[in-house]
Amino acid sequence: MARHSIYKMSFSRVYPLYIAKAEKKGRTKAEVDEIIRWLFGYGGEALEESLANEVDVENFVTNCPELNPASSLIKGVVCGVRVEEVEEPVMRKLRCLDKLIDELAKGKAMEKILRKE
């Protein structure tokens, strides 16, 4: 199976796109960071280090400190794809992140985005 081209891209190139999408809808970089930390378990300065070291998307997702167990609750459609039906693990994690950022941009409360309810 061919690898997706996004896997080779540095996460530091994708990250600003998430921020831009959120800020365009009145949300903040801090909220994007909170989502990434919640989903992938990047604590302290680990997120900033990954960005500075230009870790590629595949390694950022695959080698995350700890995927949040509540990520299994992320459902819905993003980019025409139903998140819960994506079988390839790296792409599923990316689609989960995309879905959470979409929810943020649509004005959903952080408590709901982070599946605290």
N, C-alpha and C positions, 0 to 999 in steps of 0.2 A: 504494500500500500504506500502511495506517495505521501510524503510529508507536506503539510500545508505551508505555503510560503511565509505566512505570518509567524510561524514557529522560529524562523531564523532571525526575524527582526528583533532589534533591541527593544526591551520593554520601555526604555526611556524615550523611544520614538512614539509609542502607543499611548503612554501615560498622559502627555499633554492633550491628546484628543479627548480622553475621558474628562479631563478638567475643563476643556473648552465647551464640551457638550453640557456639563453641569452649570458652568458659569453663565452660559447663554440663556439658561432658564432660571437664573437668580440663585443658584446653589453655589457652594464653595469648594475650594481645593481641599479644605480640612474634611469636608464630608466625603469626598472621593477617597481621601486617605483612610478615613475611618472604615469605609466599605472594604477597601483592599486589605487593611489590617484584620478586620473581622473575618473575611472570607479565607484569607491565606495564612493568617497567624503571624504576619510580620510585625514584630514589636520593636520598641526602642528605635534605634537608627537603622535597622535592617532594611527597611524599604528604601531609605535614602542611599544606603550603601549599594543596593542592587541597581538603583538608577545610575549612580555615579560609576559603577563598574560595567555599565551597559550590558547587563545580563540579558540573554535572549529570552524571548517570550516562553519558549518551551521549558527552559531551565527555571525561569521565574516561577512558573506554575508547577512544574514537576517537583522541584526541590523546595517548595514552600515549607515553612516551619511546621505548620499543622493546618490542614484543610478543616474548616469549621464543620462539625457534624451536622449542624442545622442547614448546611448547603443542600442537603437532600430535600429540603422543603421548597427550594427554588423551582418554580414551575412557570410555564407560560411560553409565549412565542417572542423570539427576538430575531430580527433579520429573516423572518419567514420560516424559522426553524423552531420546533418545540424543544425547549431546553431539556426536559426530562427524557426525551427520546434519543438524545445524542449519546452514542455508545463509546466513541473514542474518548478516553479519559482526559487528555489535555484539552481537546476541543470542548468537552463538556464543561470543564472548569472555566475556560474562557467565555463560553456562552453564559455561564452563571454570572460572571463579572459583568458582561454586557447587559444582562437582564437587570441586575442591581443598579447599574448606572442609568439605564433607561427609566427605572422606577424613580430614581432620584430626580432626573430631569423632568419627569412628569409631576413632580411635586409631592410624592408620597412621603409620609413621615418616616424619619430614621428608624423609629421603633418597629415599624412594619417592614421596612427594607431589611433590617437586621433580624427579622423573624423573631422578635421578642414577644409577640402576642400569640 
